[in-house]
């Protein structure tokens, strides 16, 4: 598991270094905060037993656009973006009351978009927190039975994901995405609990981006 995280970190570091090579065009513009920020909301679960919702935001940090001439005419346009990512979500199990939790993640996304708007992304969230929520719980204190306030456990929960999506040019509903997410909860008993979740949702922007109108 550690080797997988290390490989992904090395890959993203290589991509960041490539941002400043002469092979591509570094995008420099005057986008406002809202124009650089996309919000997202979607399903988060594994379909079989855990169901939930995840909402968040992505802030465009850097972007490089690479344009090539096609042999048959026209241009091939590839965009590589690095985005800061933050999200908040929850999951629950409809068949039991002991498998409910809330979580939050923060990290970095590398995303590639081709001429047709098809996207591929890798996300690393080294900052993650998961809080399990237990049903009504009691404990014995000084020979008295007392109800536990907000019963549950807290975990350090980093995550990583691989995703696919579709970009919609010049639209406030900017696209859709499908991610396969791996979350690690630690310390869990004497070790670490890996959990796989699926994400499907939509990204949206409150302002149309100037970059879309000028460069797409």
KOLKOLLO-574054 format. One line per field, with one value per residue: residue number from 1; residue in one letter; x, y, z of N, C-alpha, C, O, CB in turn. Coordinates in steps of 0.2 Angstrom, whole numbers, plus 5000, padded with zeros to 4 digits. Each point is the difference from the previous one (the first is absolute). Glycine has a CB too. Layout:
<sites>
pos	(NUM;...)
code	(a;...)
n_x	(X;...)
n_y	(Y;...)
n_z	(Z;...)
ca_x	(X;...)
ca_y	(Y;...)
ca_z	(Z;...)
c_x	(X;...)
c_y	(Y;...)
c_z	(Z;...)
o_x	(X;...)
o_y	(Y;...)
o_z	(Z;...)
cb_x	(X;...)
cb_y	(Y;...)
cb_z	(Z;...)
</sites>
This chain:
<sites>
pos	(1;2;3;4;5;6;7;8;9;10;11;12;13;14;15;16;17;18;19;20;21;22;23;24;25;26;27;28;29;30;31;32;33;34;35;36;37;38;39;40;41;42;43;44;45;46;47;48;49;50;51;52;53;54;55;56;57;58;59;60;61;62;63;64;65;66;67;68;69;70;71;72;73;74;75;76;77;78;79;80;81;82;83;84;85;86;87;88;89;90;91;92;93;94;95;96;97;98;99;100;101;102;103;104;105;106;107;108;109;110;111;112;113;114;115;116;117;118;119;120;121;122;123;124;125;126;127;128;129;130;131;132;133;134;135;136;137;138;139;140;141;142;143;144;145;146;147;148;149;150;151;152;153;154;155;156;157;158;159;160;161;162;163;164;165;166;167;168;169;170;171;172;173;174;175;176;177;178;179;180;181;182;183;184;185;186;187;188;189;190;191;192;193;194;195;196;197;198;199;200;201;202;203;204;205;206;207;208;209;210;211;212;213;214;215;216)
code	(x;x;x;x;x;x;x;x;x;x;x;x;x;x;x;x;x;x;x;x;x;x;x;x;x;x;x;x;x;x;x;x;x;x;x;x;x;x;x;x;x;x;x;x;x;x;x;x;x;x;x;x;x;x;x;x;x;x;x;x;x;x;x;x;x;x;x;x;x;x;x;x;x;x;x;x;x;x;x;x;x;x;x;x;x;x;x;x;x;x;x;x;x;x;x;x;x;x;x;x;x;x;x;x;x;x;x;x;x;x;x;x;x;x;x;x;x;x;x;x;x;x;x;x;x;x;x;x;x;x;x;x;x;x;x;x;x;x;x;x;x;x;x;x;x;x;x;x;x;x;x;x;x;x;x;x;x;x;x;x;x;x;x;x;x;x;x;x;x;x;x;x;x;x;x;x;x;x;x;x;x;x;x;x;x;x;x;x;x;x;x;x;x;x;x;x;x;x;x;x;x;x;x;x;x;x;x;x;x;x;x;x;x;x;x;x)
n_x	(5004;5015;5000;4986;5007;5013;4992;4992;5013;5007;4987;5001;5016;4998;4989;5009;5011;4989;4997;5014;5000;5001;4988;4991;4998;5006;4982;5007;4983;4998;4993;4993;5006;4989;5010;5007;4985;4997;4989;5002;4986;5004;4992;5011;4996;5008;4984;5000;4996;5003;4986;5010;4997;5016;4995;5015;5002;5008;5008;5002;5014;5002;4991;5013;4989;5009;4994;5005;4997;4989;5012;4986;5005;5002;5009;5003;4993;5010;4991;5014;4987;5012;4984;5006;4991;4991;4991;4991;4996;4991;5004;4985;5003;4984;5005;5004;4995;5017;5002;4999;5014;4998;5012;5005;5009;5010;5006;5004;4987;5013;4986;5008;4988;5003;4996;4988;5002;5010;5003;5012;4997;5013;4989;5015;4987;5017;4985;4991;4992;4994;4990;4998;4987;5001;4984;4999;5016;4994;5015;4997;5003;5003;4993;4994;4995;5008;4991;5016;4997;4999;4999;5013;5013;5005;5005;5013;4989;5017;4989;5009;4988;5006;4990;4996;4996;4993;5009;4984;5011;4994;4994;4998;5003;5018;4993;4992;5012;4998;5009;5003;4999;5013;4991;5015;4988;5016;4994;4989;5003;5013;4997;4995;4984;5008;4986;5001;4991;4995;5004;4986;5003;4998;5015;4989;5010;4990;5007;4996;5015;5002;5004;4987;5003;5015;5000;4986)
n_y	(4994;5006;4997;5009;5013;4999;5000;5014;5008;4997;5005;5014;5002;4998;5011;5011;4998;5002;5015;5003;4991;5012;4988;5013;5014;5001;5002;5016;5002;5011;4984;5011;4990;4996;4996;4989;4993;4987;5001;4985;4996;4984;4990;5001;4983;4989;5004;4992;5010;5015;5008;5013;5011;5002;5017;5003;5012;4994;5014;4998;4997;5001;5001;4992;5005;4987;5009;4985;5008;4987;4994;5007;5017;5005;5006;4985;5012;4990;5009;4994;5005;5000;4999;5004;4986;5008;4986;5004;4984;4996;4985;4997;4985;5004;4989;5010;5013;4994;5009;5018;5006;5015;4998;5015;4994;5012;4994;5007;4997;4995;5006;4993;5011;4990;5012;4994;5011;4986;5006;4989;5005;4994;5006;5000;5002;5001;5005;4985;5005;4984;5008;4983;5008;4988;5000;5009;4998;4997;5003;4993;5017;4992;4982;5009;4990;5015;4999;4997;5016;4992;4982;5002;4995;5014;4991;5010;4999;5002;4999;4995;5004;4993;5013;4995;5015;5002;5014;5005;5010;5010;4991;5010;4984;5002;4985;4989;4997;4984;5003;4985;5008;4990;5007;4995;4999;5004;5002;4992;4994;5002;5011;5010;4997;4998;5008;4996;5015;4997;5016;4999;5017;5009;5007;5012;5011;5010;5003;4992;4996;5016;4985;4998;5012;4997;4985;4994)
n_z	(5000;4998;4984;4998;5006;4991;4986;5004;5004;4986;4992;5007;4998;4984;4999;5007;4989;4988;5006;4993;4985;4990;5001;5003;4997;5016;4997;5002;5004;5009;5005;5010;5010;4989;4989;5010;5004;4990;5012;4999;5004;4999;5007;5013;4997;4997;4993;5013;5011;4996;4996;5000;4993;4995;5003;4994;4995;4988;5006;4983;5010;4985;4987;4993;4987;4994;4986;4993;4986;5002;4991;4998;5002;5015;5010;5006;5012;5010;5011;5009;5010;5011;5007;5014;5000;5011;5000;5012;4998;5010;4996;5006;4999;4993;5011;5013;5009;4996;4985;5006;4994;4998;4990;5001;4987;5002;4985;4989;4990;4991;4991;4987;4994;4986;4992;5009;5014;5003;5015;5001;5016;5006;5013;5008;5011;5006;5007;5004;5012;4999;5011;5000;5001;5012;4997;5012;5005;5015;5004;5014;5004;5015;4997;4986;4988;4994;4986;4994;4999;4985;5003;4991;5001;4996;4988;4999;4987;4991;4989;4989;4990;4988;4995;4987;4998;4988;5001;4999;4990;5010;5015;5013;4997;5000;4997;5004;5009;4998;5015;4999;5015;5004;5014;5007;5012;5006;5015;4991;5017;5001;4986;4994;5000;4983;5000;4983;5002;4985;5000;4991;5001;4989;5001;5003;4996;5009;4985;4985;5005;4993;4997;4992;4991;4996;4997;4993)
ca_x	(4996;5004;5003;4995;5000;5006;5000;4995;5003;5005;4997;4997;5006;5003;4995;5001;5006;4999;4996;5004;5004;4998;4995;4993;4998;4998;4995;5001;4994;4998;4994;4998;4999;4994;5002;5005;4997;4994;4997;4998;4995;4998;5000;5006;4999;5003;4994;4998;4998;5001;4997;5002;5000;5006;5000;5006;5002;5007;5003;5006;5007;5004;4997;5004;4997;5004;4997;5003;4997;4998;5003;4994;4997;4997;5005;4999;5001;5000;5001;5002;4999;5001;4995;4999;4993;4997;4994;4996;4995;4997;4998;4996;4998;4992;4998;5003;5001;5006;5004;4998;5006;5001;5007;5002;5006;5004;5006;5001;4998;5003;4995;5001;4994;5002;4997;4993;4997;5001;5005;5003;5003;5002;4999;5003;4997;5004;4997;4994;4997;4994;4997;4994;4994;4997;4994;5000;5005;5001;5006;4999;5004;4999;4994;4994;4999;4999;5000;5006;4998;5003;5004;5003;5008;5003;5006;5003;4997;5002;4997;5002;4995;5001;4994;4999;4994;4999;5000;4995;5003;4995;4994;5001;5000;5006;5002;4998;5006;4999;5007;5001;5003;5002;5001;5003;4998;5005;5001;4994;5002;5008;5003;4997;4994;4999;4993;4999;4994;4999;4997;4997;4997;5000;5003;4996;5004;4995;5002;5004;5008;5002;5005;4996;4998;5005;5005;4997)
ca_y	(5006;5006;5000;5003;5007;5003;5001;5005;5007;5001;5002;5007;5005;5000;5004;5007;5002;5001;5006;5005;4998;5004;4996;5002;5007;5002;5004;5005;5004;5004;4997;5002;4994;4996;4997;4995;4995;4996;4996;4993;4997;4993;4994;4997;4993;4994;4997;4994;5002;5007;5005;5006;5006;5003;5006;5003;5006;4999;5006;4999;5003;5001;4997;5001;4998;4998;5000;4997;5000;4993;4999;5000;5006;5002;5000;4996;5004;4996;5005;4997;5005;4998;5004;4999;4997;4999;4997;4998;4995;4995;4994;4996;4993;5000;4994;5000;5006;5000;5002;5006;5005;5006;5000;5005;4999;5006;4998;5003;4997;5001;4998;5001;5001;5000;5004;4998;5001;4995;5001;4995;5004;4996;5004;4998;5004;4998;5002;4997;4998;4996;4999;4995;5002;4994;5001;5001;4996;5002;4997;5000;5005;5000;4996;5003;4999;5006;5000;5003;5006;4999;4994;4998;5000;5005;4997;5003;4996;5003;4997;5002;4997;5000;5002;5001;5005;5004;5007;5004;5006;5006;4999;5000;4993;5000;4993;4995;4996;4994;4999;4994;5003;4996;5003;4996;5002;4998;4993;4996;4995;5000;5001;5005;4998;5003;4999;5002;5003;5003;5007;5003;5007;5006;5006;5006;5006;5005;5004;4997;5002;5003;4996;4996;5004;5002;4995;4994)
ca_z	(5000;5000;4994;4995;5001;4998;4993;4998;5002;4995;4994;5000;5000;4994;4996;5002;4997;4993;4999;4998;4994;4994;4996;5000;5001;5007;5000;5005;4999;5005;5002;5007;5005;4998;4994;5001;5005;4998;5006;4997;5005;4997;5004;5002;5003;4997;4997;5004;5007;5002;4995;5003;4996;5001;4996;5001;4995;4997;4998;4995;5002;4994;4994;4994;4994;4995;4994;4994;4994;4997;4993;4995;5001;5006;5005;5006;5006;5006;5006;5006;5006;5007;5003;5007;5001;5007;5000;5006;4998;5005;4997;5005;4998;5002;5004;5007;5002;5002;4995;4998;5002;4996;4998;4996;4996;4997;4997;4994;4994;4994;4995;4992;4996;4993;4995;5000;5006;5004;5006;5004;5005;5005;5006;5006;5006;5006;5006;5000;5007;5000;5007;5000;5005;5003;5003;5007;5004;5007;5003;5007;5003;5008;5002;4997;4993;4997;4993;4997;4996;4993;5000;4994;5000;4994;4996;4995;4994;4993;4994;4993;4995;4993;4998;4993;5000;4994;5001;4996;4999;5001;5004;5007;5002;4996;4999;5005;5002;5003;5003;5004;5006;5006;5007;5005;5007;5005;5002;5000;5004;5000;4993;4996;4996;4993;4998;4993;4998;4994;5000;4993;5001;4995;5002;4997;5001;5000;4995;4994;5000;4994;4996;4996;4994;4996;4998;4998)
c_x	(5004;5004;4996;5000;5006;5001;4996;5003;5006;4997;4998;5006;5003;4996;5001;5007;4999;4996;5005;5005;4998;4995;4993;5000;4997;4994;5000;4994;4998;4993;4999;5000;4995;5001;5005;4997;4994;4997;4997;4996;4998;5000;5007;4998;5002;4994;4997;4997;5001;4997;5002;5000;5007;4999;5007;5002;5007;5002;5006;5006;5004;4997;5005;4996;5005;4996;5004;4996;4999;5002;4994;4997;4997;5005;4998;5002;5000;5001;5002;4999;5002;4995;5000;4993;4998;4993;4997;4995;4998;4998;4996;4998;4992;4998;5003;5001;5007;5006;4999;5006;5000;5007;5002;5007;5003;5006;5001;4998;5004;4995;5002;4994;5002;4995;4992;4997;5001;5006;5002;5003;5003;5000;5004;4998;5004;4997;4993;4997;4994;4997;4994;4995;4996;4993;5000;5004;5000;5006;4999;5006;4999;4994;4994;5000;4998;5000;5006;4998;5004;5004;5003;5008;5002;5006;5003;4999;5002;4996;5003;4995;5002;4994;4999;4994;5000;4999;4995;5002;4995;4994;5002;5000;5006;5002;4997;5006;4998;5007;4999;5005;5003;5002;5003;4999;5005;5000;4994;5001;5008;5003;4996;4994;4999;4992;5000;4993;4999;4997;4998;4996;5001;5004;4997;5004;4995;5001;5003;5007;5002;5005;4996;4998;5006;5005;4997;4997)
c_y	(5006;5001;5003;5007;5003;5001;5006;5007;5001;5002;5007;5005;5000;5005;5008;5003;5001;5006;5006;4998;5004;4996;5003;5008;5001;5005;5006;5005;5003;4997;5002;4994;4996;4996;4994;4994;4997;4996;4993;4997;4993;4995;4997;4993;4995;4996;4994;5002;5007;5005;5007;5006;5004;5007;5003;5005;4998;5007;4999;5004;5001;4997;5001;4997;4998;4999;4997;5000;4993;4999;5001;5007;5001;5000;4995;5004;4996;5005;4995;5005;4997;5005;4998;4997;5000;4997;4998;4995;4995;4994;4996;4994;5000;4994;5000;5008;5001;5002;5006;5005;5006;5000;5007;4999;5007;4998;5003;4995;5001;4998;5002;5000;5000;5004;4999;5001;4994;5001;4994;5004;4995;5005;4997;5005;4997;5003;4997;4998;4997;5000;4995;5002;4994;5002;5002;4996;5003;4997;5001;5005;5000;4997;5003;4998;5007;5000;5003;5006;4999;4994;4998;5000;5004;4996;5005;4996;5003;4996;5001;4997;5001;5002;5001;5005;5003;5007;5003;5007;5006;4999;5001;4993;4997;4992;4995;4996;4993;4998;4993;5002;4995;5004;4996;5003;4998;5004;4996;4993;5000;5002;5006;4997;5003;4999;5003;5003;5003;5007;5002;5006;5005;5005;5006;5006;5006;5005;4997;5003;5003;4996;4995;5004;5002;4994;4993;5001)
c_z	(5000;4994;4995;5001;4998;4992;4998;5001;4995;4993;5000;5000;4993;4995;5002;4997;4992;4999;4997;4995;4994;4995;5000;5002;5007;5000;5005;4998;5006;5003;5007;5004;4998;4994;5000;5004;4997;5007;4997;5005;4996;5005;5003;5004;4996;4997;5004;5007;5002;4995;5003;4995;5001;4996;5002;4995;4997;4998;4995;5002;4994;4994;4994;4994;4995;4993;4994;4994;4998;4993;4995;5001;5007;5006;5006;5006;5006;5006;5006;5005;5007;5004;5008;5001;5008;4999;5007;4998;5006;4996;5006;4997;5001;5004;5007;5002;5003;4995;4996;5002;4995;4999;4997;4997;4997;4997;4993;4994;4994;4995;4993;4996;4993;4996;5001;5007;5005;5005;5003;5006;5006;5006;5006;5006;5006;5007;4999;5007;4999;5007;4999;5005;5002;5003;5007;5004;5007;5003;5008;5003;5007;5002;4997;4992;4997;4993;4997;4995;4993;5000;4993;5001;4994;4997;4996;4994;4994;4995;4994;4995;4993;4997;4992;5000;4993;5001;4995;4999;5000;5003;5007;5003;4996;4998;5005;5001;5003;5003;5004;5006;5005;5006;5005;5007;5005;5006;5000;5004;5001;4994;4997;4996;4994;4998;4993;4999;4993;5000;4993;5002;4995;5004;4997;5002;4999;4995;4994;5000;4993;4996;4995;4993;4995;4998;4997;4993)
o_x	(4999;5001;5002;5000;5000;5002;5002;5000;5000;5003;5001;5000;5002;5002;5000;5000;5003;5000;4997;5005;4994;4999;4997;5005;4995;5001;5001;4999;5004;4995;5005;5000;5000;4998;4999;5003;4996;5004;4999;5000;4999;5001;5004;4997;5004;5000;4994;4995;4995;5002;5000;4998;5002;4998;5003;4995;5004;4997;5005;5000;5003;4997;5003;4997;5004;4995;5006;4994;5004;5001;5001;4994;4998;5006;4994;5005;4994;5005;4997;5003;5000;5000;5002;4995;5004;4996;5004;4996;5003;4999;5001;5001;4998;4995;4998;5001;5002;5006;4999;5003;4996;5004;4995;5004;4996;5004;4998;5000;5002;4997;5002;4995;5005;4996;4996;4994;4997;5005;4997;5003;4998;5002;4999;5000;4998;5001;4996;5005;4995;5004;4995;5002;4997;4998;5005;4999;5000;5003;4996;5006;4994;4996;4994;5006;4995;5003;5002;4996;5006;5006;4997;5002;4997;5004;4997;5001;4996;4998;5004;4996;5005;4995;5005;4996;5003;4996;5000;5000;4994;4995;5005;5004;4999;5004;4998;5005;4995;5005;4995;5005;4996;5004;4998;5001;5001;4999;4995;5004;5003;5006;4998;5001;4999;4997;5003;4995;5005;4996;5003;4996;5002;5000;4997;5004;4995;4996;5005;5001;4998;5000;5002;5000;4999;5002;5004;4997)
o_y	(5005;5006;5004;5004;5006;5005;5003;5004;5006;5005;5003;5005;5006;5004;5004;5006;5005;5003;5004;5004;5002;5003;4998;5003;4997;5006;4998;5003;5000;5004;5000;4994;4994;4995;4995;4995;5003;4998;5000;5001;5000;5000;5001;5001;5000;4994;5000;4998;5002;4999;5000;4999;5000;5000;4999;5003;4997;5003;4997;5006;5006;4995;5005;4995;5004;4996;5002;5000;4995;5005;5001;5001;4995;4998;4998;5002;4997;5004;4995;5006;4994;5006;4994;5003;4998;5002;4999;5002;5001;5000;5002;4999;5000;5000;4995;5004;5005;4999;5001;4999;5000;4998;5003;4997;5004;4996;5006;4994;5006;4994;5005;4996;5004;5003;5005;4999;5000;5002;4995;5005;4994;5006;4994;5006;4996;4997;5002;4998;5002;4998;5002;5003;4996;5006;5000;4993;5006;4995;5004;4999;5002;5002;4998;5001;5002;4995;5006;4998;4999;5001;5002;5001;5001;4997;5004;4994;5004;4994;5005;4995;5004;4997;5001;5000;4998;5002;4998;5004;4999;5003;4999;4999;4998;4999;5001;5000;4999;4999;4998;5002;4995;5005;4994;5006;4994;5006;5003;4996;5005;4999;5005;4994;5006;4995;5005;4997;5001;5001;4998;5001;4998;5002;5000;5000;5000;5004;4995;5006;4998;5000;4999;4997;5000;5001;4996;4995)
o_z	(4996;4997;4995;4996;4997;4998;4995;4996;4998;4997;4995;4997;4998;4996;4995;4998;4998;4994;4996;4999;5000;4995;4995;5001;5002;4997;5006;4995;5005;5001;5004;4997;4999;4999;4996;5001;4998;5004;4994;5006;4994;5006;4996;5005;4996;4998;5001;5001;5004;4994;5006;4994;5006;4994;5004;4996;5004;4996;5002;5001;4999;5001;4999;5000;4998;5000;4999;5000;5000;4996;4994;4997;5003;4998;5001;5001;5002;5000;5001;5000;5001;5000;5001;4998;5004;4996;5004;4996;5006;4994;5006;4994;5006;5003;5004;4996;5003;5001;4994;5005;4995;5004;4997;5003;4998;5003;4999;5001;4999;5000;4999;5001;4998;5003;4999;5001;5006;4998;5001;4999;5000;5000;5001;4999;5004;5005;4996;5004;4996;5005;4997;5005;4996;5001;5003;5000;5002;4997;5002;4998;5002;5003;5003;4997;5001;4997;5003;4996;5000;4999;4995;5005;4995;5004;4997;4999;4996;5001;4999;5002;4999;5001;4997;5004;4995;5004;4995;5005;4998;4999;5003;5005;4995;4996;5005;4996;5003;4996;5003;4999;5002;5000;5000;5001;5000;4999;5004;4997;5002;4999;5002;4998;4999;5001;4998;5002;4997;5005;4995;5004;4994;5006;4995;5005;4996;4998;5001;5001;4995;4994;4995;4995;4994;4994;4997;4998)
cb_x	(4992;5000;5005;4993;4993;5003;5000;4991;4997;5004;4995;4989;5000;5002;4992;4994;5004;5000;4995;4994;5009;5012;5010;4991;5003;5011;4992;5013;4993;5011;4996;4993;5005;4995;4998;5006;5008;5001;4998;5010;4997;5005;4985;5009;4986;5010;5010;5013;5007;5008;4990;5008;4985;5009;4984;5009;4989;5001;4992;4991;4996;5014;4985;5014;4986;5013;4987;5012;5001;4989;5007;5004;5000;4983;5008;4997;5001;5000;4994;5006;4990;5012;4991;5014;4999;5011;4999;5007;5002;4997;5009;4995;5014;5004;5002;5004;4986;4990;5002;4985;5010;4986;5006;4989;5000;4991;5001;5010;4987;5015;4989;5016;4989;5009;5014;5008;4995;4990;4998;4999;4994;5006;4990;5010;4991;5009;5011;4997;5010;5000;5008;5005;5002;5013;4990;4990;5007;4985;5011;4989;5007;5010;5012;4994;5002;5002;4985;5010;4992;4993;4996;4988;5004;4992;4997;5008;4994;5013;4986;5016;4986;5014;4993;5008;4999;4998;5012;4991;5014;5010;4991;4990;4989;5000;5012;4983;5012;4986;5008;4993;4997;5001;4992;5008;4987;5008;5015;4991;4987;4993;5006;5010;4995;5015;4992;5014;4994;5002;5005;5003;4999;4989;5014;4985;5015;5003;4997;4988;5004;4999;5005;4995;4992;4998;5004;5000)
cb_y	(4989;4992;4986;4986;4992;4989;4984;4988;4992;4987;4985;4991;4991;4984;4986;4992;4989;4985;4993;5000;4987;5003;4992;4985;5005;4991;4992;4996;4993;5006;4990;5016;5013;5013;5016;5013;5003;5001;5011;4998;5011;5004;4996;5011;5005;5005;5003;4995;4986;4998;4992;4995;5001;4989;5003;4987;5012;4985;5008;4993;4988;5006;4997;5004;5003;4998;5008;4993;5016;4995;4991;4987;5006;4997;5014;4987;5013;4986;5013;4987;5010;4991;5006;5006;4995;5008;4996;5009;4999;5009;4997;5011;4995;5006;4999;4984;4996;4993;4987;4999;4990;5008;4984;5011;4984;5012;4983;5012;4994;5004;4997;4998;5002;4985;4995;4993;5008;4990;5016;4987;5015;4986;5010;4989;5006;5003;5009;4998;5008;4995;5010;4988;5015;4989;4992;5011;4992;5005;4999;4989;5005;5009;4998;5008;4985;5010;4994;4991;5009;5011;4994;5004;4988;5013;4985;5011;4993;5009;4996;5004;4999;4995;5004;4989;5005;4988;5002;4988;4996;5001;4993;5013;5000;5012;5003;4999;5012;4997;5014;4990;5015;4987;5013;4991;5006;4990;5000;5009;4988;4992;4983;5012;4992;5003;4996;4994;5002;4987;5005;4987;4999;4995;4994;4994;4995;4994;5014;4993;4992;5010;5001;4997;5004;5009;5009;5002)
cb_z	(5010;5015;5007;5005;5013;5012;5004;5006;5014;5009;5003;5009;5014;5006;5004;5013;5011;5005;5013;5012;5005;5006;5007;5002;4986;5008;4990;5006;4986;4995;4988;4999;5010;5007;4999;4998;5012;4984;5012;4988;5011;4984;4997;4996;5009;5009;4988;4992;4998;5012;4990;5015;4994;5007;4997;5009;5002;5000;5009;4990;5012;5006;5005;5007;5005;5009;5005;5008;4996;5012;5010;5004;4984;4998;4996;4992;4992;4994;4994;4995;4992;4998;4989;5006;4986;5009;4984;5010;4983;5014;4986;5011;4996;4986;4985;5002;5000;5008;5004;4996;5009;5001;5002;5004;5000;5005;5007;5004;5006;5004;5010;5001;5011;4999;4993;4990;4989;4993;5001;4991;4998;4993;4994;4995;4991;4988;5005;4985;5009;4985;5007;4992;4998;5002;4988;4999;4988;5004;4988;5002;4987;4997;5007;5012;5000;5013;4998;5005;5010;4999;5014;4988;5011;5002;5003;5008;5011;5004;5007;5002;5009;4999;5014;4992;5017;4991;5009;4999;4995;4991;4988;4995;5008;5010;4989;5000;4998;4996;4998;4992;4996;4991;4997;4991;4997;4992;5002;4992;4994;5010;4997;5001;5012;4996;5014;4994;5015;4991;5014;4991;5018;4988;5006;4996;5000;5014;5008;4993;5013;5013;5015;5015;5013;5013;5011;5014)
</sites>
